Amino acid sequence: MDCQDLRASIVERKIEEPNINVAYPEVVGLLPLNKNVRYRGVPEKINQAIQKLVRQMMLEMGATNPDLAEMEGTYKVTLNQNGVLSIRFENFSFIEMAAHPWTIMRALTFNLKTGNTVDIASLFKVGSGYRLIISNEIKRQIKARDIPLIAEFTRINDDQEYYLTDKALVVFFQRATIAPSVAGILEFPIPYSMLTNVISQEGILALVVWCK
């Protein structure tokens, strides 16, 4: 495990069109600057993935719909350290004549050395049973928070949506997927202390947990 204080330098960009105001981050470089190490093409690769996701979310939420009354896109950089960048995106829209406004959430997590996006499965050892550990904690939180379900929650998938913070892996579910839409987007923080035995030494989560 190669611990480095590698982080992204980020500026905010906006897409402003009639009834649309969407903000998103753009990586303009990597810090600290090191003349001996060049991560050529990494910022561009990350930015392409961000812009693609933002545009996909806009289309999904009705950016081209002539009845669009309002759209707002926001983001939060939830982790930017030790060669790992994790970003949460939200898009709110209201279509005239629709029953109610809607919000979706997406997230991207990047390896800053390569610019590659990282899915949840690659954070953990193969065959480690990480899905069972996370799923059991989600079940516990559902019960503790008295969240009503529209269907029994059993287990997360290997493509489960998530983002990282400095303290936890946060699994989330879109509105009306496991609970009624009134419950909103559901987020479940899984403390890293629960995952230490299943984290892959070759994955980026090891950099977050053990490179301090």
Secondary structure, DSSP 8 states (H G I E B T S, - for coil): ------EEEEEEEEEEETTEEEEEEEEEEEES--TT---TTHHHHHHHHHHHHHHHHHHHTTTT-TTEEEEEEEEEEEEEETTEEEEEEEEEEEETTSSS-EEEEEEEEEETTT--B--GGGGB-TTS-HHHHHHHHHHHHHHHTT---SS------TT--EEE-SSEEEEEE-TTTSS-GGG-SEEEEEEGGGTTTTB-TTSHHHHHHH--
